């Protein structure tokens, strides 16, 4: 049985149901919105976000763990799951958040890493779900081996923070998807050599070949600010998208977010995408 308030899927996405059986943390055709206040979390839920990602605003280039009290305040006013950002490798931040009831963690911002070589041991946090970032297939599969349930294929983190540029995100999403297609066509001997080439565990690489996709939910993040941006990532094969804090700098952020949510759900229908793009507000 799925845990209460666990991340839930949108129905209708073509996926390997055998693989996802019992995976209560999956989010399919979803929009996760980064927030830093109770008011922003309310706007995100009203617009149709499937989750919110709580983080503090960047301070001198660093994004630290947010105040745990803010997590508690947001949990009181929204019904959707709340993912909380922790710094890469900072297992004590994860321990603190776990103690106050956090079950969904985002360990993806390497620009704020406290440990460049060691990620959090996710297997120590039972019944918790971790989101980790990647820019390549090898990096994604290493994070899956560590216990990540969701992979965030992201672009340049500076661009992600400022919301100015989707180019790097697009490049990395295309790269990951192309490598998966290439892997899917290999024979067994080639798979072993490929796993060494990308520095990824052979068992996870083999699983990826068998199912023809990442063995985790795959979201895109970085510079996604319009319904067209969101649909672009979905048509390339992502399961959903992250929207950054910059969305709240636009006029009518709730209308813009509604359009993005609508575009993610109807990403293959140009008429739906046109409708989603109407009235999203000026930049």
C-alpha positions in Angstrom: 0.0 0.0 0.0 1.3 3.4 -0.9 2.4 5.5 2.1 0.0 8.3 3.0 0.9 11.5 1.3 3.5 9.7 -0.8 4.3 11.1 -4.2 1.6 9.8 -6.5 1.5 9.3 -10.3 -0.6 10.9 -13.0 -2.4 8.1 -14.8 -2.0 7.4 -18.5 1.7 7.5 -19.1 3.0 4.6 -21.2 5.5 2.8 -18.8 6.6 -0.7 -17.9 4.0 -1.5 -15.3 5.9 -4.6 -14.1 8.8 -2.4 -13.3 6.8 0.2 -11.4 4.6 -2.2 -9.4 4.8 -1.2 -5.8 6.8 2.0 -6.4 4.9 4.5 -4.3 7.3 7.3 -5.0 6.7 7.5 -8.8 5.6 10.7 -10.3 4.4 10.4 -13.9 3.4 13.5 -16.0 4.0 15.7 -13.0 5.1 19.2 -12.2 7.2 19.8 -9.1 7.6 23.4 -8.1 10.4 24.8 -6.1 9.2 27.1 -3.3 10.7 29.0 -0.4 7.6 30.1 1.5 4.2 29.0 2.7 2.5 31.4 0.2 4.4 30.0 -2.7 3.5 26.5 -1.7 -0.2 27.4 -1.7 0.1 28.9 -5.2 1.8 25.8 -6.5 -0.8 23.4 -5.1 -3.6 25.7 -6.4 -2.0 25.5 -9.9 -2.0 21.7 -9.9 1.6 20.8 -8.9 2.0 17.2 -7.8 4.7 18.2 -5.2 6.6 21.2 -4.0 10.3 21.3 -3.5 11.2 23.4 -0.4 14.5 25.2 -0.4 15.9 28.4 1.0 16.9 31.2 -1.5 20.5 31.1 -2.6 22.8 33.0 -0.3 26.3 33.8 -1.8 26.0 31.0 -4.2 25.0 28.4 -1.6 21.6 26.8 -1.1 21.5 25.3 2.4 18.9 23.2 4.2 15.8 25.3 4.8 14.5 25.9 8.3 12.7 22.7 9.5 10.0 24.8 11.0 9.1 26.1 7.5 8.6 22.5 6.4 6.2 21.9 9.3 4.3 25.1 8.4 3.9 24.1 4.8 2.8 20.6 5.6 0.0 22.1 7.6 -1.5 24.0 4.7 -0.9 21.8 1.6 -2.1 18.3 0.9 0.6 17.5 -1.7 4.0 16.0 -0.8 6.8 18.3 0.3 10.3 17.5 -1.0 13.1 19.2 1.0 16.5 20.2 -0.4 19.6 19.0 1.3 23.2 19.7 0.3 25.1 16.9 -1.5 26.8 14.7 1.0 25.4 16.4 4.1 23.9 13.4 5.9 23.4 15.4 9.1 21.0 17.7 7.3 19.1 14.6 6.2 19.1 13.3 9.8 17.6 16.5 11.1 14.9 16.6 8.4 14.1 12.9 8.9 13.6 13.6 12.6 10.9 16.2 11.9 9.0 14.0 9.4 10.5 14.7 6.0 10.2 11.6 3.7 11.2 13.2 0.4 14.7 14.6 -0.1 16.4 16.5 -2.9 20.2 15.9 -3.1 20.9 17.4 -6.5 22.6 20.8 -6.2 26.3 20.0 -6.6 27.2 23.7 -6.6 26.3 23.6 -2.8 27.9 20.3 -2.1 29.6 19.9 1.2 31.3 16.6 0.1 32.4 16.4 -3.5 33.1 12.7 -3.4 30.5 11.1 -1.1 26.8 11.3 -1.5 24.4 10.6 1.3 23.9 6.9 2.0 20.2 6.8 1.0 19.7 3.2 2.1 20.0 4.3 5.8 16.8 6.4 5.5 14.1 3.8 5.4 10.8 4.6 3.7 12.3 7.8 2.4 12.7 8.9 -1.3 15.7 10.8 -2.7 15.9 12.9 -5.8 19.4 13.2 -7.3 20.7 15.2 -10.2 22.6 14.1 -13.3 24.0 15.4 -16.6 24.8 12.0 -18.1 23.6 8.4 -18.1 26.5 7.2 -16.1 25.9 9.8 -13.4 22.2 8.9 -13.3 22.9 5.2 -12.9 25.4 5.8 -10.1 22.9 7.7 -8.2 20.3 5.0 -8.7 22.7 2.4 -7.3 23.0 4.6 -4.2 19.3 4.4 -3.7 17.8 7.4 -5.6 14.2 6.9 -6.6 14.0 10.0 -8.9 16.7 11.4 -11.2 16.7 15.1 -12.1 18.4 15.5 -15.5 19.5 19.1 -15.2 21.4 21.8 -17.0 23.9 24.3 -15.8 23.1 24.9 -12.1 23.8 28.6 -12.4 21.3 28.9 -15.2 18.9 26.7 -13.2 19.1 29.0 -10.2 18.5 32.1 -12.3 16.0 30.5 -14.6 17.5 32.0 -17.7 18.6 29.1 -19.8 17.1 25.8 -20.9 19.9 25.0 -23.4 22.1 22.9 -21.1 19.0 21.1 -19.8 18.0 20.2 -23.3 21.5 19.1 -24.2 21.7 16.8 -21.2 18.2 15.3 -21.6 19.0 14.5 -25.3 22.3 12.9 -24.2 20.8 10.7 -21.6 17.9 9.6 -23.9 20.3 8.9 -26.8 22.6 6.8 -24.6 19.6 4.8 -23.4 18.5 4.1 -27.0 22.1 3.1 -27.9 22.3 0.8 -24.8 19.0 -0.8 -25.6 20.4 -2.0 -29.0 23.5 -3.6 -27.6 24.4 -7.3 -27.1 25.5 -8.6 -23.7 29.3 -8.2 -24.4 28.8 -4.6 -25.4 26.7 -3.8 -22.3 29.6 -4.9 -20.0 32.1 -2.7 -21.9 29.6 0.2 -22.0 29.1 0.0 -18.2 32.9 0.4 -17.7 33.0 3.3 -20.2 30.4 5.3 -18.3 31.6 4.2 -14.9 28.2 2.8 -13.9 27.4 -0.5 -12.1 26.9 -3.3 -14.5 23.7 -4.6 -12.9 22.0 -1.2 -13.2 23.2 -0.7 -16.7 21.8 -4.2 -17.7 18.5 -3.3 -16.1 18.3 -0.1 -18.0 19.0 -2.0 -21.3 16.2 -4.5 -20.5 13.5 -1.9 -19.7 14.6 0.7 -22.3 14.5 3.6 -19.8 16.1 4.8 -16.6 15.3 2.5 -13.7 14.0 5.5 -11.8 11.6 8.4 -12.5 13.3 10.9 -14.7 12.5 14.6 -14.5 14.0 17.6 -16.3 15.1 20.7 -14.4 16.6 24.0 -15.4 15.2 27.0 -17.2 11.8 25.6 -17.8 9.4 28.6 -17.6 6.7 28.2 -20.2 4.2 25.5 -21.3 6.2 25.0 -24.5 9.4 24.4 -22.4 7.6 21.8 -20.4 6.1 20.0 -23.4 9.5 19.9 -25.1 11.0 18.0 -22.2 8.0 15.6 -22.1 8.2 14.9 -25.8 11.9 14.0 -25.4 10.9 11.3 -23.0 10.9 12.8 -19.5 8.4 11.7 -16.9 7.8 15.2 -15.6 9.5 18.5 -14.9 10.8 20.8 -12.2 9.9 24.5 -12.2 12.4 26.7 -10.2 11.8 29.6 -7.9 12.0 32.0 -10.8 8.4 31.2 -11.7 7.3 33.5 -8.9 9.1 36.5 -10.5 6.6 36.4 -13.4 3.4 38.3 -13.3 0.5 35.9 -12.7 2.6 32.9 -11.5 -0.4 30.8 -10.7 -1.8 31.2 -14.3 1.7 30.4 -15.7 2.0 27.3 -13.5 -1.5 26.1 -14.5 -0.5 26.4 -18.2 2.7 24.4 -17.5 0.7 21.7 -15.7 -1.8 21.5 -18.5 1.1 21.3 -21.0 2.7 18.4 -19.2 -0.5 16.4 -19.1 -1.3 17.1 -22.8 2.3 17.4 -24.1 1.6 15.6 -27.4 -1.5 17.6 -28.4 -0.7 21.0 -30.1 -4.2 22.2 -29.4 -3.8 21.6 -25.7 -0.4 23.3 -25.8 -1.8 26.3 -27.6 -4.6 26.6 -25.0 -2.1 26.2 -22.2 0.0 29.0 -23.6 -2.8 31.6 -23.6 -2.8 34.2 -20.8 0.2 32.9 -18.9 1.3 36.4 -18.2 4.1 38.7 -19.3 7.7 37.7 -18.7 
